[in-house]
């Protein structure tokens, strides 16, 4: 499901209990200096990630000062975040001139302990190559390093390296719980482009061997994936970023099932097996 960019007035783009991707939650909150935002999402653990700007937060009375170091856009520095336990009462306040804040969530009932993710805690992975048109960088905000502190939520930022190229390739899916071959993980993306007038394409193919659908992505596009193979591509001359939320049904670790027709290409992409292993 493609959600074109619009002014959501700080209301969720993908709310709790969404009919397509019920395992995930996503909001974009925009604030000016000293403005505050309060929320609680019963039954969902969440993660606050400033796309730009700096916020200070209180999670059930626990303070997390000065989170977020980026200025102009998502390419301007490293991400930071705050893990918020399921249903916790949370308030964050804008400490910079403006702030745009992603709130990512996954369905999970157990109440864990809040914590901050600072720039030095980010797990960086770079793989692919210019030759294979798959060169990209992943910054895991809630990744393998935080595995024992989080329930079902995985949060990452993905960047194309260079201008243009494929991501999520070879085509893969994760819409069925059938271990050890695949896990059910709902997924939500939010895309950005540099320069901002850039564009890309999200492909969605339900069955191997049958034509799928293509969606025109622009700066600010949100895409919710409930099923199907889903690679995406940035047009030549443009850099692409997407904020990634994964919520698992039965476990946090992601097991991707690669489309049989194209799975052999795993062997052609440098470092891809290390990338796959990091989604835990």
C-alpha positions in Angstrom: 0.0 0.0 0.0 1.5 3.3 -1.1 0.7 6.4 1.1 1.7 9.5 -0.8 3.2 12.4 1.2 0.7 14.6 2.9 0.4 16.7 6.1 -0.7 14.1 8.7 -1.0 16.7 11.5 1.1 14.4 13.8 -1.5 11.6 13.5 -0.3 8.1 12.7 0.2 7.1 9.1 -0.1 3.4 10.1 -2.1 3.2 13.3 -2.3 0.4 15.8 -4.4 -2.5 14.5 -4.0 -1.4 10.8 -5.9 -3.9 8.6 -3.0 -4.5 6.3 0.0 -4.4 8.6 -1.3 -4.9 12.1 2.1 -5.8 13.5 3.5 -2.3 12.8 2.9 1.3 13.8 4.2 4.5 12.2 3.8 8.2 12.9 5.7 11.3 11.7 5.7 14.2 14.2 6.7 17.7 13.3 7.4 20.2 16.0 8.8 23.7 16.5 11.1 24.8 19.3 9.7 24.0 22.8 6.6 22.3 21.3 5.8 18.9 22.9 4.1 15.8 21.8 2.5 13.1 24.0 1.6 9.6 23.1 0.9 6.0 24.3 0.3 3.0 22.1 -1.2 0.2 24.1 0.1 -3.2 23.0 2.9 -1.7 20.9 6.6 -1.1 21.7 7.9 2.0 19.9 11.1 3.8 19.0 11.5 7.6 18.7 14.0 8.5 16.0 14.5 12.2 15.0 14.8 12.4 11.2 16.1 15.9 11.8 16.4 18.1 14.9 16.9 17.3 18.6 14.3 16.3 21.2 14.3 15.5 24.9 11.9 12.9 26.2 10.3 11.4 29.3 9.2 7.8 29.2 7.1 7.0 32.3 9.1 9.6 34.1 12.5 8.5 32.9 14.4 11.3 31.2 16.4 11.1 27.9 17.9 14.5 27.1 19.2 15.8 23.7 18.4 12.9 21.3 19.1 13.5 17.6 22.1 15.2 16.0 21.0 15.8 12.4 20.3 19.2 10.8 19.2 19.7 7.3 18.1 16.1 6.3 18.6 12.4 7.0 22.1 12.5 5.3 23.3 15.1 7.8 24.8 12.9 10.5 24.1 9.7 12.4 20.7 8.7 13.8 19.8 8.4 17.4 16.7 7.1 19.1 14.8 6.1 22.3 13.2 2.7 22.9 9.8 3.0 24.4 8.2 0.0 26.1 4.7 -1.3 25.2 2.0 1.2 26.1 4.4 3.6 28.0 3.3 7.2 28.5 5.8 9.3 26.6 6.4 13.0 25.9 9.1 14.5 23.8 9.9 18.2 23.4 11.7 19.9 20.5 15.0 21.4 21.6 16.0 22.7 18.1 14.4 25.2 15.8 12.4 22.4 14.3 12.3 18.7 14.5 10.8 15.9 12.4 10.4 12.8 14.4 9.7 9.2 13.3 7.8 7.0 15.8 8.2 3.4 14.8 6.3 0.5 16.5 5.7 -3.2 16.6 2.9 -5.2 18.3 4.2 -6.6 21.6 2.5 -6.9 25.0 5.4 -7.5 27.4 6.7 -4.3 29.1 10.5 -3.9 28.9 12.9 -1.1 30.0 13.3 2.1 28.1 16.8 3.1 26.8 18.5 5.6 24.5 20.3 4.6 21.3 23.2 7.1 20.7 25.2 7.5 17.5 28.0 5.2 18.8 25.4 2.4 19.4 24.4 2.3 15.7 25.4 -0.9 13.9 26.6 0.0 10.4 26.5 -2.5 7.5 27.6 -1.7 3.9 27.3 -4.2 1.1 26.8 -4.7 -2.6 28.7 -3.0 -5.4 28.5 -0.3 -8.1 28.9 -3.1 -10.7 25.9 -5.0 -9.5 23.9 -1.8 -9.0 23.2 -2.9 -5.4 25.6 -0.7 -3.4 23.9 0.4 -0.1 24.5 1.2 3.5 22.3 0.2 6.5 22.3 1.9 9.9 20.6 -0.4 12.4 19.0 1.7 15.2 17.3 -1.2 16.9 19.3 -4.1 15.5 21.4 -7.1 16.6 23.1 -5.0 19.3 19.8 -4.4 21.1 18.4 -7.9 20.5 18.0 -8.8 24.2 16.4 -5.5 25.1 13.6 -5.4 22.6 10.6 -7.6 21.9 9.6 -7.8 18.2 10.7 -4.4 16.7 13.5 -3.9 14.2 14.3 -0.3 13.1 16.9 0.6 10.5 17.8 3.3 8.0 18.8 2.2 4.5 20.8 4.4 2.0 21.7 3.8 -1.6 25.4 4.4 -2.0 26.0 6.5 -5.1 23.2 7.7 -7.4 20.6 5.2 -8.5 20.5 1.4 -8.1 18.5 -1.4 -6.5 17.7 -2.2 -2.9 15.9 -5.2 -1.4 17.4 -7.3 -4.2 17.2 -10.2 -5.0 13.4 -9.9 -4.5 12.4 -11.4 -1.1 9.4 -11.7 1.1 8.5 -12.4 4.7 4.7 -12.8 4.9 4.4 -16.4 6.2 5.5 -17.9 9.5 7.1 -21.2 8.4 10.4 -21.6 10.1 13.2 -22.3 9.3 12.5 -20.9 5.8 10.6 -17.7 6.5 9.1 -15.5 9.2 6.0 -13.3 9.2 7.2 -9.7 9.5 5.0 -6.7 8.5 7.1 -3.9 7.2 6.7 -0.1 6.7 9.0 2.2 4.8 9.3 6.0 4.6 11.4 7.3 1.6 13.5 10.4 1.1 15.5 11.4 -2.0 18.5 13.6 -2.5 17.9 16.0 -4.3 14.3 16.1 -3.1 12.9 16.0 -6.6 14.3 12.6 -7.1 12.2 9.5 -7.4 12.2 5.7 -7.4 10.0 2.7 -7.8 8.6 0.1 -5.4 7.8 -3.2 -6.9 5.4 -5.7 -5.3 4.9 -9.2 -6.7 2.6 -11.7 -5.0 3.6 -14.8 -6.9 6.7 -16.0 -8.7 6.2 -16.0 -12.4 3.3 -13.6 -12.5 3.4 -9.9 -13.1 3.3 -7.6 -10.1 2.6 -3.9 -9.4 4.9 -0.9 -9.5 4.5 2.2 -7.4 6.0 5.7 -8.1 8.0 6.8 -5.0 8.7 10.4 -4.3 10.3 12.3 -1.3 8.1 11.5 1.7 6.4 8.4 0.3 5.3 5.8 2.9 4.9 2.2 1.8 3.3 -0.6 3.9 4.1 -4.2 3.0 1.9 -7.0 4.1 2.9 -9.7 1.6 4.8 -10.3 -1.6 8.3 -9.9 -3.1 9.3 -6.2 -2.7 12.5 -4.9 -4.2 12.8 -1.1 -4.9 15.0 1.0 -7.1 16.2 4.6 -7.2 16.4 6.5 -10.6 19.8 7.3 -12.0 21.3 10.5 -10.6 19.4 10.4 -7.3 20.2 9.1 -3.8 17.5 7.2 -1.9 16.9 6.7 1.8 14.3 4.7 3.5 13.4 4.4 7.2 12.5 0.8 7.8 10.1 -0.7 10.5 9.8 -4.5 10.9 7.4 -6.1 13.3 7.6 -9.9 13.8 4.6 -12.1 14.5 6.4 -14.9 16.5 10.0 -13.7 16.9 12.2 -10.6 16.4 14.8 -12.1 14.1 13.9 -11.8 10.4 14.1 -14.8 8.0 13.7 -13.6 4.4 12.6 -16.0 1.7 14.2 -15.1 -1.6 12.3 -15.4 -4.8 13.3 -18.8 -6.4 13.7 -17.4 -9.9 16.3 -14.8 -8.7 17.8 -16.3 -5.5 21.0 -17.4 -7.3 22.0 -13.7 -7.5 22.7 -13.7 -3.7 26.0 -15.2 -4.8 26.8 -12.3 -7.1 26.4 -9.5 -4.5 29.4 -8.8 -2.2 28.6 -8.8 1.5 24.9 -9.6 1.2 25.0 -12.7 3.4 26.5 -10.6 6.2 23.7 -8.1 5.7 21.0 -10.8 5.9 22.5 -12.1 9.2 22.2 -8.6 10.9 18.4 -8.5 10.9 18.1 -10.1 14.3 
